[in-house]
Amino acid sequence: MTLDGLMSRAALECIDTRERHLAVYTVGINGYVCRNEAAMDESRALYKGVYRDCQAWIERQGISAALKYVVEHMNEVPALTVRGISCNEILGLLSSPPE
């Protein structure tokens, strides 16, 4: 697998995970996060807080899913399995925007 392929698949994991959640406004700037399904009741909230924090909670779910995918598949990318490559170098490669 190429580094670009790994990152593209990780991005899809991120999107899929984020789209499984929905932030809902309540009163003022407050809100809650629920699963993106028919029953979106506050009593079933996965997270409650300021609406912006709800959005951040959802983003973190997506980032977590993407990172998990990378960890599970990074040994399939030759550029990431070079002997002696540091964590900082790996993060540098992973954080490069696509061309």
Helices and strands as residue ranges (DSSP letters): H 3-19, E 21-25, E 30-35, G 42-44, E 47-50, H 51-73, G 74-76, G 78-80, H 87-94
